[in-house]
Amino acid sequence: METKWLEWAKELQSIAQAGLTYSKDVYDLERFEMIREISVDIMSKHTDMEPSVIRDLFANETGYATPKVDIRAVVFKDEKILMVRETTDGGWSLPGGWGDIGLTPGEVAVKEVKEESGFDVKAVNLLGVLDKKCHPHPPSPYHVYKMFILCEIIGGEANEGIETSAVEFFAENELPSLSVERNTESQIRMAFKHLHNPGEAVYFD
């Protein structure tokens, strides 16, 4: 799904980041900074993001460039799936967010469900590991792996969080307008496939 310009920009950023991490020669460091600027220019020309914003995103990344990890919790109740409405774009998504240092993927899923929906859950199973570039998400400056983790409700009650404005359960044939930055319809369908077929193999790209 990822366009060539975005693929090239990410590859250039990755090369620049590694070079800035491991190079000692002042002239090499200067060249890697130039490569990073080319990557920033490519992204700014093809998106509505200001170069300064993109540059700040890249400046936060140090060390060898690796994919970021996005954790999404899949929670069912009465054959309906738990979703939260994002305040940033008004779309609906599975509770989740970036993986946290010091927490396991399951612990992140549990934390995000509590913070975004009010429910207490326990992580049960891994449903899929997806590469964001292989799916119809909007362009992203990061290379992202998305982990979908099945969780069971053990307590709590619906309560929106700081980043969410509503909490609802939806049937498979009544899905709301999605926050496609966070999840796509095909990914929600994948979750329901596991609901109907508990023995379904873990999906991975």
C-alpha positions in Angstrom: 0.0 0.0 0.0 2.9 2.4 0.7 3.8 4.7 -2.1 7.4 4.8 -3.5 8.1 8.4 -2.4 7.2 7.5 1.2 9.3 4.3 1.0 12.3 6.2 -0.3 11.9 9.0 2.4 11.9 6.4 5.2 14.9 4.6 3.8 16.8 7.8 3.5 15.9 8.7 7.1 17.0 5.2 8.3 20.3 5.6 6.6 20.8 9.1 8.0 19.9 8.0 11.5 22.3 5.1 11.5 25.0 7.2 10.0 24.6 10.0 12.6 24.7 7.3 15.4 27.8 5.4 14.4 29.9 7.9 12.3 32.7 9.8 13.9 34.1 11.8 11.0 32.8 15.4 11.0 32.4 15.4 7.2 30.4 12.1 7.2 28.1 13.5 9.9 27.5 16.5 7.7 26.6 14.3 4.8 24.2 12.2 6.9 22.5 15.5 8.1 22.1 16.4 4.4 20.5 13.0 3.7 18.1 13.5 6.6 17.1 16.9 5.2 16.4 15.3 1.8 14.1 12.9 3.5 12.4 15.8 5.3 11.9 17.7 2.0 10.4 14.6 0.3 7.9 14.2 3.1 7.0 17.9 3.3 6.4 18.1 -0.4 4.0 15.2 -0.4 2.1 15.8 2.8 0.5 18.8 4.6 3.1 18.6 7.4 5.5 21.5 7.9 9.2 20.6 7.5 9.9 21.8 11.0 7.3 19.3 12.4 8.8 16.4 10.4 12.3 17.4 11.4 11.3 17.4 15.1 9.8 13.9 14.6 13.1 12.6 13.2 15.2 14.4 15.8 13.4 12.4 18.5 14.7 9.2 17.0 18.3 8.1 17.9 20.3 5.0 17.5 19.8 2.4 14.9 16.4 2.9 13.2 13.9 0.2 13.9 10.1 0.0 13.5 7.8 1.5 16.1 5.2 -0.7 17.7 1.5 0.1 17.9 -0.6 -2.0 20.3 -4.4 -2.4 19.6 -6.7 -4.2 22.1 -9.5 -6.4 20.7 -12.4 -6.7 23.2 -15.7 -8.4 22.5 -19.0 -8.3 24.4 -22.1 -10.0 23.2 -20.4 -10.5 19.8 -19.8 -6.7 19.5 -16.4 -5.1 19.4 -15.2 -2.3 21.8 -14.3 0.9 20.1 -13.5 4.4 21.3 -13.9 7.7 19.5 -10.7 9.6 19.0 -10.7 13.3 19.9 -8.0 14.1 17.3 -10.0 13.1 14.2 -13.5 12.0 15.4 -13.0 8.5 14.1 -13.4 5.3 16.0 -10.6 2.9 16.9 -9.7 -0.1 18.9 -8.2 1.1 22.2 -4.4 1.3 21.9 -1.3 3.3 21.4 2.5 3.1 21.2 4.3 0.4 23.0 5.8 1.6 26.3 9.3 0.9 27.5 9.2 -1.5 30.5 5.8 -3.0 29.7 5.0 -6.1 27.8 2.6 -5.9 24.7 -0.2 -7.5 26.9 0.4 -4.9 29.7 0.2 -2.1 27.2 -3.1 -3.4 25.8 -4.6 -3.6 29.4 -3.4 -0.1 30.2 -4.7 1.4 27.0 -8.2 -0.2 27.4 -8.4 1.2 31.0 -7.3 4.7 30.0 -9.3 5.0 26.9 -12.5 3.1 27.7 -12.7 2.6 31.5 -12.9 -1.2 31.3 -10.6 -3.5 33.2 -9.4 -6.4 31.0 -6.9 -9.2 30.9 -4.8 -9.9 27.8 -5.6 -13.4 26.4 -4.1 -14.0 22.9 -2.2 -12.5 20.0 -4.4 -12.2 16.9 -2.0 -10.5 14.5 1.2 -8.6 13.8 0.8 -6.3 10.8 3.2 -4.0 8.9 1.3 -0.7 8.6 2.8 -0.1 5.1 1.0 -3.2 3.8 -2.5 -1.8 4.7 -4.6 1.2 3.6 -3.5 3.7 6.3 -2.6 7.3 5.5 1.1 8.1 4.9 3.2 8.0 8.1 6.7 9.2 8.7 7.4 6.1 10.8 7.7 2.4 9.9 5.1 0.8 12.2 4.3 -2.8 13.3 0.8 -3.1 14.6 0.0 -5.8 17.2 -3.6 -6.9 17.8 -4.2 -8.5 21.2 -7.4 -10.2 22.3 -8.5 -9.1 25.8 -11.4 -10.1 28.1 -13.4 -7.7 30.3 -13.0 -8.5 34.0 -14.4 -5.3 35.5 -14.9 -1.6 35.2 -17.4 0.4 33.2 -17.6 2.5 30.0 -15.8 5.9 30.6 -14.1 8.0 28.0 -10.5 9.1 28.7 -8.3 12.1 27.9 -7.9 11.2 24.3 -11.4 9.7 23.7 -14.8 11.2 23.6 -17.1 8.1 23.5 -17.1 4.4 24.2 -19.3 1.9 22.4 -19.6 -1.7 21.2 -20.4 -2.3 17.6 -21.7 -5.3 15.6 -19.7 -6.4 12.6 -22.3 -5.1 10.2 -22.7 -1.7 12.0 -19.1 -0.4 12.1 -18.8 3.4 12.6 -16.6 5.8 10.7 -13.1 4.6 11.5 -9.9 6.5 12.5 -7.9 4.9 9.6 -4.7 6.3 11.0 -5.1 3.7 13.8 -7.1 0.9 12.2 -8.8 -0.1 9.0 -12.0 -1.9 8.2 -10.1 -5.0 7.0 -8.3 -5.2 10.4 -11.6 -5.0 12.3 -12.9 -7.8 10.0 -9.8 -9.8 10.9 -10.7 -9.4 14.6 -14.3 -10.7 14.0 -12.9 -13.6 12.0 -11.0 -14.7 15.2 -14.3 -14.3 17.2 -16.1 -16.6 14.9 -13.2 -19.0 14.5 -11.3 -19.2 17.8 -8.7 -21.6 16.2 -7.8 -19.1 13.5 -4.0 -18.8 13.1 -2.2 -15.6 14.1 -2.1 -13.3 11.1 1.3 -11.7 10.1 2.6 -9.9 7.1 
